[in-house]
C-alpha cells in the first residue's frame, strides 16, 4: 500500500512540476505569410473580434491570445 501511495505522490509531483504550455500543433504555421495575406488574416481578426465565424484554429487562437499577450507569451513553446 505504501508503494502505491509513493507512486501516486511521485506522479502528482511530476505533473505539477511540468510547466503548462500551449499546444505545439501550430508551431509550423508561417506567421509572416499569414499576416501579409489579407485574405488569410481577416477571418482570424473577425473571429477574435466576434464579428465572424471561427475555424478550429481561430477558436484555439482566440482562447489563448489575451493571456499570451498579457503574460508575454509565458506558456508559448520555444518554436
Secondary structure, DSSP 8 states (H G I E B T S, - for coil): -HHHHHHHHHHHHHHHHS-----STTTTS-HHHHHH-HHHHHHHHHHHTTSS---HHHHHHHHHHHHHHHTTSTT----
